Each structure stands twice: as structure tokens, then as C-alpha cells.
Amino acid sequence: MKVSVVVSDLSGGGAVRAFLLCQILKKLEYKVEIVGFLFGQELYAIPPDNIQIISIPGNKYPQFFADIPTALKKVDGDIIYAVKPKPTSFGISLIKKLQTQRPLIVDMDDWELSWHGGEQWQYRPSLKQLYRDIFKPNGALRFPDHPLYLSWMEQLVNKADAITIDTQFLQKRFGGVYLPNGKDTNLFDPGKYNSELSRERYGFSRYKILMFPGAPRPHKGVEDVLMALDLLNQPDFKLVIVGGSPYDDYDDKLIEKWGRWIIKLPKCPVEVMPEIVAAADVVVVPQRDTITARAQFPLKLSDGMAMAKPVLSTRVGDIPDILGETGYLVDPSSPEQIAAQIQLIFQDLEVANVRGQKARKICVENYSLEAMASILKTVITNL
């Protein structure tokens, strides 16, 4: 049996969740391919070697209407799995479901409207503004994922045959089956990597390494860690950012202000990530308390947990439940508390590493591909 995983924008963050879902489906011995639009210049993330990707150039409306038949022909799986309730993924998938009566699952790892203010967002243009939004070359309504269209898609989520979500926030809002943002714990296995060799390879040997293995954005709180390093003012501390943000120049702004603390590594294939995380002393996931953050299960948590690293994070959303007693938790937006916890960790790194080992055990039990496959198998069986 074949599953078509439909992605709204392969140059956006949803691709990472799609790759994870494909890995789980392959573990369940389904044939899998990703069909997605590419609105940017390149893929957001480098996919695993064994996943087939069919990309379709993305255009604004009205040109996008001509892209829809192309996408529908490519979505030929026995099961359709739409990643995010967007017109460019879920919308295409709904049309295919109506055409073929094939079962449709929609996956949500974000509350999409939270990026636009959530329930506070409204679209009430004047007639003149409406005309501009429709007919101007860069009119807002010409973009396929405008929040107006996102709100329409959310109202159609119950038309899917099943829903998978990765946070309690999303489950309360949309229902569905909890499918966490897990990790391949066989690949991310600290026993397979030599931390000292990794530190030498990446030039970290002289430093105490805090690592943020993802794309910085304001709600992710990287600035709070950098402010904490200002407070500590110890030159041997470094914050390593892996990959960086493809959305804007946010990385550059961080480096301009806090460059003395930052080491930035380029994005890399998922197969290389464990070796990089192995070089860290601590993985930091300093989410701020925003509606966007509360709706997310940060993948960086499972990066650190799977590699048995001490994880320093914040009391936001599901994070305290995910880490349990194995992490170091502070209040969101609290550089002073982050600084204090960094000092505590490095005062007794051996104790911190014991916590990391406990975190890996939780990750294997609850957030491994095997644990996720068991959940998804039940979802598909019920279809």
C-alpha cells in the first residue's frame, strides 16, 4: 500500500515533520512519497536518503489554479496524508479525496493561525483594499496560504478521515490522535558517536557548548540564552546554532548583536545531526510563552533527549510533561534564570549527564520512531 504525503511548501518548516512521518510510514512497510509545492529557492531541510520527493513549482493565485491539476495527478497513494491544514496541502488532498474516495489524514504540528494573531485575527477590508488584495501583483489574497484561507481550511478539518496532532493545545482545539514529534533513536544513539572527536571536528574543544539545533525565530527564545551569556560574561561559553533561519535575516541580527557568543553551522542532512549534537554539552530549547510556542512540540527537545544531553528549556506548553524530571526548566523570557541554570549544570556536569541518560530512556519509550509507528498503525487500521 502506498501513502502520498502532501506538503504545502517544501521550502518551509512543514517539510521536517513530513520527513518524520515518512520515516514512520516506511517502518510500517508502506510505500511512501512526498508531493509538495516549492515556493522558495530550495528545500527547507535536507531529506533523508530513502524518501522520494516530487516537487512542483509554487505560484501565487491565479497561476496556482493551473498547478492544482499537476499536483492531483502526482497524489496517487492509496492513503493521502496532508501535512498542515493549508490550501496547498489539505486543500489539494480534499479535492483528491472527493475525486477518488481515498482515505485522508491531516497532520498538525502548529496552529497556523497563531502566526497571524490566532483568534484575534480578522479580515475586514474596505472595498478598495479588497480590490488591491485581489488584483495587485503582490496583493495579499494572491498568496495561497493567506490567513483567510487558513481559517477556511481549519473549518474543514473534520472532513478528514483522521487527524494527528503533536500537542495537547492542538488536541483540545481540533481533537485527533496524539502523535509526538519524535526521533529516530537508533540513528540518534549516543553510543554510536564519540563526543570528543565530534568536538574536535567542529572546533569546539576549547569551549563549553550550548547548542540550539534548529532555526532561530523570536518565539524560540534564543535571544534569552544570549542575554544570559552576557550576564555570565565567560568567553569559553558558546552558543552553536545549526542550520539557521531560512525565512529572513534574523540570524544576521543575532550575530550582529551577540556574535562573540555564536558559532553558526550550515544546515546538514539528518544523518549528520547526531554527530553534531554529540559535540554539545547542553541542548537549549528556550521557548517563549507565546501562542505559537504553546502549540508546538519543539523537535530540538527530542534531539537532545535522544542523544542523552542535558536539556535546558522553559515551562511552556507541553515541555514540562515531555521532559519530566530529566530536564532543567526555567520560566520563559528569563535570562537571569537561564544564566543560573547554566552555572548549575557546568558546576556538576556529571550529574547533568545522568539526567540526560534518563531523558534518553524517556525518549526511547515515548518518542522513538517505534513508539510513533505503533500509534500511526492504529490510526491507519481504523481507516
C-alpha positions as CSV (number, residue, x, y, z in Angstrom):
1,M,0.0,0.0,0.0
2,K,1.2,3.5,-0.9
3,V,0.9,6.7,1.1
4,S,1.1,10.1,-0.6
5,V,2.4,12.7,1.9
6,V,1.3,16.2,0.7
7,V,3.3,19.2,1.8
8,S,2.3,22.8,1.5
9,D,5.7,24.2,0.9
10,L,8.9,22.2,0.7
11,S,10.9,25.4,1.3
12,G,9.1,25.8,4.7
13,G,9.2,24.2,8.1
14,G,6.4,21.7,7.4
15,A,8.9,19.6,5.4
16,V,10.7,18.5,8.6
17,R,7.5,17.0,10.1
18,A,6.8,15.4,6.7
19,F,10.2,13.7,6.6
20,L,9.5,12.3,10.1
21,L,6.0,11.0,9.1
22,C,7.6,9.3,6.0
23,Q,10.2,7.5,8.2
24,I,7.4,6.2,10.4
25,L,5.4,5.0,7.4
26,K,8.4,3.2,6.0
27,K,8.9,1.5,9.3
28,L,5.3,0.2,8.9
29,E,6.4,-1.0,5.4
30,Y,4.3,1.3,3.4
31,K,5.5,2.8,0.1
32,V,5.9,6.5,0.6
33,E,6.5,9.6,-1.4
34,I,6.2,13.3,-0.7
35,V,4.3,15.5,-3.1
36,G,4.8,19.2,-2.4
37,F,5.0,22.7,-3.7
38,L,8.2,24.6,-3.7
39,F,7.6,28.4,-3.2
40,G,11.2,29.2,-2.2
41,Q,14.5,28.7,-3.9
42,E,15.5,25.5,-2.2
43,L,14.3,22.8,0.2
44,Y,14.0,24.0,3.8
45,A,15.7,20.8,5.1
46,I,17.8,18.1,3.5
47,P,15.6,15.0,3.3
48,P,16.7,11.5,4.4
49,D,18.2,9.5,1.6
50,N,15.4,7.0,1.3
51,I,12.5,9.3,0.8
52,Q,11.2,10.2,-2.7
53,I,10.2,13.8,-3.2
54,I,8.1,15.2,-6.1
55,S,8.3,19.0,-6.1
56,I,6.0,21.3,-8.0
57,P,6.9,24.9,-8.5
58,G,4.6,27.1,-6.4
59,N,2.9,30.2,-7.8
60,K,0.5,32.8,-6.5
61,Y,-3.1,33.0,-7.5
62,P,-4.5,32.9,-10.2
63,Q,-1.5,30.9,-11.6
64,F,-1.7,28.5,-8.7
65,F,-5.0,27.2,-10.1
66,A,-3.1,25.8,-13.1
67,D,-0.8,24.0,-10.7
68,I,-3.6,22.1,-9.0
69,P,-4.2,19.5,-11.7
70,T,-0.5,18.7,-11.8
71,A,-0.5,18.1,-8.1
72,L,-3.6,16.0,-8.2
73,K,-2.1,13.7,-10.8
74,K,1.0,13.2,-8.6
75,V,-1.0,12.4,-5.4
76,D,-1.7,8.8,-6.3
77,G,-1.4,7.0,-3.0
78,D,-3.9,4.6,-1.5
79,I,-3.9,6.9,1.5
80,I,-3.5,10.7,1.4
81,Y,-1.6,12.3,4.3
82,A,-1.8,16.1,4.3
83,V,0.8,18.0,6.4
84,K,-0.8,21.1,7.9
85,P,-4.4,22.3,7.2
86,K,-3.4,24.6,4.3
87,P,-4.9,25.1,0.9
88,T,-1.6,23.9,-0.7
89,S,-1.7,20.6,1.2
90,F,-5.0,19.9,2.9
91,G,-7.0,21.7,0.2
92,I,-5.4,19.7,-2.6
93,S,-5.9,16.5,-0.6
94,L,-9.6,17.2,0.0
95,I,-10.1,17.6,-3.8
96,K,-8.3,14.2,-4.3
97,K,-10.4,12.6,-1.7
98,L,-13.6,13.8,-3.4
99,Q,-12.4,12.5,-6.7
100,T,-11.2,9.1,-5.5
101,Q,-12.9,8.4,-2.1
102,R,-9.4,7.5,-0.8
103,P,-9.0,8.0,3.0
104,L,-7.4,11.3,4.1
105,I,-5.4,12.0,7.2
106,V,-4.4,15.6,8.1
107,D,-1.5,16.2,10.4
108,M,-1.0,19.4,12.5
109,D,2.3,20.3,14.3
110,D,1.4,24.0,14.5
111,W,-1.6,26.2,14.9
112,E,-1.2,28.0,11.6
113,L,-3.4,31.0,12.6
114,S,-1.2,31.6,15.6
115,W,1.4,33.1,13.3
116,H,-1.2,35.8,12.5
117,G,-2.6,36.5,15.9
118,G,-4.8,33.5,16.5
119,E,-8.4,34.3,17.3
120,Q,-7.6,38.0,17.3
121,W,-7.0,37.9,13.5
122,Q,-9.8,39.3,11.3
123,Y,-10.1,40.2,7.7
124,R,-12.4,43.1,7.2
125,P,-11.0,45.1,4.3
126,S,-12.6,48.1,2.6
127,L,-13.8,47.6,-0.9
128,K,-10.8,49.5,-2.1
129,Q,-8.4,47.3,-0.1
130,L,-10.2,44.1,-1.2
131,Y,-9.6,45.1,-4.8
132,R,-5.9,45.7,-4.1
133,D,-5.6,42.4,-2.3
134,I,-7.1,40.5,-5.2
135,F,-5.7,42.3,-8.3
136,K,-2.4,43.9,-7.3
137,P,0.6,41.8,-8.3
138,N,1.6,41.3,-4.7
139,G,-2.0,41.5,-3.3
140,A,-2.4,39.7,0.0
141,L,-5.1,37.4,-1.3
142,R,-3.0,36.2,-4.2
143,F,-0.8,34.2,-1.7
144,P,-2.2,30.7,-1.4
145,D,-1.6,30.5,2.4
146,H,-3.2,33.8,3.3
147,P,-4.7,33.6,6.8
148,L,-8.2,34.0,5.4
149,Y,-7.7,30.7,3.5
150,L,-6.1,29.1,6.6
151,S,-9.2,29.9,8.6
152,W,-11.4,28.3,5.9
153,M,-9.3,25.2,5.9
154,E,-9.5,24.9,9.7
155,Q,-13.3,24.8,9.4
156,L,-12.9,21.8,7.1
157,V,-10.6,19.7,9.2
158,N,-13.4,17.5,10.3
159,K,-13.8,16.4,6.7
160,A,-10.6,14.3,7.1
161,D,-11.0,10.7,8.0
162,A,-8.4,11.1,10.8
163,I,-6.4,13.8,12.4
164,T,-2.9,13.6,14.0
165,I,-1.5,16.3,16.3
166,D,1.6,16.7,18.4
167,T,0.5,18.8,21.4
168,Q,-2.3,19.0,24.0
169,F,-3.0,22.5,22.8
170,L,-3.9,21.3,19.3
171,Q,-5.8,18.3,20.6
172,K,-8.0,20.5,22.7
173,R,-8.7,22.7,19.7
174,F,-9.0,20.1,16.9
175,G,-9.3,16.7,18.5
176,G,-7.4,13.9,16.8
177,V,-4.8,11.4,17.9
178,Y,-1.6,12.5,19.7
179,L,1.4,11.7,17.5
180,P,4.5,13.3,19.1
181,N,7.4,15.0,17.3
182,G,9.7,12.1,17.9
183,K,13.1,10.9,16.8
184,D,14.9,8.0,15.2
185,T,16.6,6.9,18.4
186,N,18.6,4.2,16.6
187,L,20.2,6.9,14.5
188,F,20.3,9.4,17.4
189,D,22.2,7.0,19.7
190,P,25.0,8.5,21.8
191,G,26.7,5.1,21.9
192,K,27.5,5.4,18.2
193,Y,29.3,8.7,18.5
194,N,32.5,9.9,20.1
195,S,31.7,13.3,21.7
196,E,35.4,14.4,21.9
197,L,36.1,13.5,18.3
198,S,32.9,15.5,17.3
199,R,34.1,18.5,19.3
200,E,37.5,18.4,17.6
201,R,36.0,18.1,14.2
202,Y,33.8,21.1,14.6
203,G,36.3,23.2,16.5
204,F,34.5,23.1,19.9
205,S,37.3,21.6,22.0
206,R,38.2,24.9,23.8
207,Y,34.6,25.8,24.6
208,K,31.6,25.0,26.8
209,I,29.0,24.3,24.2
210,L,25.3,25.2,24.4
211,M,23.5,24.1,21.3
212,F,20.3,25.1,19.5
213,P,20.0,22.6,16.7
214,G,17.4,24.5,14.7
215,A,16.1,27.7,13.0
216,P,16.1,30.6,15.4
217,R,12.9,32.7,15.4
218,P,11.7,35.3,18.0
219,H,9.3,32.9,19.8
220,K,12.1,30.3,20.3
221,G,13.9,32.4,22.8
222,V,17.4,32.2,21.5
223,E,17.9,35.9,22.5
224,D,17.3,34.9,26.1
225,V,20.2,32.5,26.1
226,L,22.4,35.1,24.5
227,M,21.4,37.7,27.2
228,A,22.2,35.0,29.8
229,L,25.7,34.6,28.3
230,D,26.1,38.4,28.5
231,L,25.3,38.1,32.2
232,L,27.7,35.3,32.8
233,N,30.4,37.0,30.6
234,Q,32.6,34.0,30.3
235,P,34.4,33.8,27.0
236,D,34.6,30.0,26.9
237,F,30.8,29.7,26.6
238,K,29.5,29.4,23.0
239,L,26.0,29.0,21.6
240,V,26.0,26.8,18.5
241,I,23.2,27.4,16.0
242,V,22.7,24.6,13.4
243,G,21.1,25.4,10.1
244,G,19.7,28.9,10.9
245,S,16.5,30.5,9.7
246,P,15.6,30.4,6.0
247,Y,12.8,32.9,6.5
248,D,14.5,36.2,7.0
249,D,17.7,37.9,8.3
250,Y,17.0,37.1,11.9
251,D,20.2,35.1,12.2
252,D,22.2,38.0,11.0
253,K,20.6,40.3,13.5
254,L,21.6,37.9,16.3
255,I,25.1,37.7,15.1
256,E,25.4,41.5,14.7
257,K,24.4,42.0,18.4
258,W,25.8,38.8,20.0
259,G,28.4,37.5,17.5
260,R,31.0,36.9,20.2
261,W,28.9,34.1,21.7
262,I,27.6,32.5,18.5
263,I,29.0,29.7,16.3
264,K,26.8,29.0,13.3
265,L,26.9,25.7,11.4
266,P,25.2,25.2,8.0
267,K,22.2,23.0,7.6
268,C,23.0,19.4,7.2
269,P,21.4,16.0,6.4
270,V,19.5,14.4,9.3
271,E,22.1,11.6,9.2
272,V,24.8,14.1,10.2
273,M,22.8,15.7,13.0
274,P,23.6,13.2,15.7
275,E,27.3,13.7,15.3
276,I,26.8,17.4,15.7
277,V,24.6,17.1,18.8
278,A,27.2,14.7,20.2
279,A,29.6,17.7,20.4
280,A,27.2,19.7,22.7
281,D,27.5,19.9,26.4
282,V,23.9,21.2,26.8
283,V,21.0,21.5,24.3
284,V,18.9,24.6,24.9
285,V,15.2,25.0,24.0
286,P,14.3,28.3,25.5
287,Q,10.7,28.7,24.1
288,R,9.0,32.0,25.0
289,D,5.4,31.9,26.2
290,T,3.6,32.8,23.0
291,I,0.5,31.2,21.5
292,T,2.7,29.8,18.7
293,A,5.1,28.2,21.1
294,R,2.3,26.7,23.2
295,A,1.0,24.9,20.1
296,Q,4.4,23.3,19.3
297,F,6.4,20.2,20.2
298,P,10.0,21.5,19.6
299,L,12.0,18.9,17.7
300,K,15.1,20.2,19.4
301,L,13.8,18.6,22.6
302,S,14.0,15.1,21.1
303,D,17.4,15.9,19.5
304,G,18.8,16.5,23.0
305,M,16.9,13.7,24.8
306,A,17.8,11.1,22.2
307,M,21.5,12.0,22.4
308,A,21.3,11.9,26.3
309,K,22.3,15.5,26.6
310,P,21.2,17.8,29.5
311,V,18.3,19.8,28.1
312,L,17.7,23.4,29.4
313,S,14.2,24.6,28.5
314,T,11.2,26.6,29.6
315,R,7.9,26.0,31.2
316,V,5.8,26.5,28.1
317,G,3.2,24.2,26.5
318,D,3.9,20.5,26.8
319,I,7.6,20.9,27.5
320,P,7.4,20.1,31.3
321,D,5.4,17.0,30.6
322,I,7.8,15.9,27.8
323,L,11.0,16.3,29.9
324,G,9.5,15.3,33.2
325,E,12.2,15.5,35.9
326,T,15.0,14.9,33.4
327,G,15.4,18.5,32.2
328,Y,16.4,21.8,33.6
329,L,13.4,24.1,33.4
330,V,13.1,27.9,33.9
331,D,10.4,30.4,33.4
332,P,10.1,31.8,29.8
333,S,11.8,35.0,28.9
334,S,14.1,34.8,32.0
335,P,17.8,35.3,31.0
336,E,18.7,35.5,34.7
337,Q,17.2,32.1,35.4
338,I,18.9,30.6,32.3
339,A,22.2,32.0,33.5
340,A,21.8,30.4,36.9
341,Q,20.9,27.0,35.4
342,I,23.9,27.1,33.0
343,Q,26.1,27.7,36.0
344,L,24.4,24.9,37.9
345,I,24.8,22.4,35.0
346,F,28.5,23.2,34.5
347,Q,29.3,23.1,38.2
348,D,28.4,19.3,38.1
349,L,28.3,18.2,34.5
350,E,28.4,14.5,35.7
351,V,25.0,14.9,37.4
352,A,23.6,16.8,34.4
353,N,24.7,13.9,32.1
354,V,22.9,11.4,34.4
355,R,19.7,13.4,33.8
356,G,20.5,13.2,30.1
357,Q,20.7,9.5,30.3
358,K,17.2,9.4,31.9
359,A,15.9,11.7,29.2
360,R,17.1,9.3,26.5
361,K,15.2,6.5,28.2
362,I,12.0,8.5,28.2
363,C,12.7,9.4,24.5
364,V,13.1,5.8,23.5
365,E,9.9,4.7,25.4
366,N,7.7,7.6,24.3
367,Y,9.1,9.5,21.3
368,S,11.0,7.0,19.2
369,L,10.0,6.0,15.7
370,E,8.9,2.7,17.1
371,A,6.5,4.4,19.6
372,M,5.2,6.7,16.9
373,A,4.7,3.8,14.5
374,S,2.6,1.9,17.0
375,I,0.3,5.0,17.2
376,L,0.1,5.6,13.5
377,K,-0.5,1.9,12.8
378,T,-3.7,2.1,14.9
379,V,-4.8,5.3,13.1
380,I,-4.4,3.7,9.7
381,T,-6.0,0.5,10.8
382,N,-9.1,2.4,11.9
383,L,-9.4,4.0,8.5
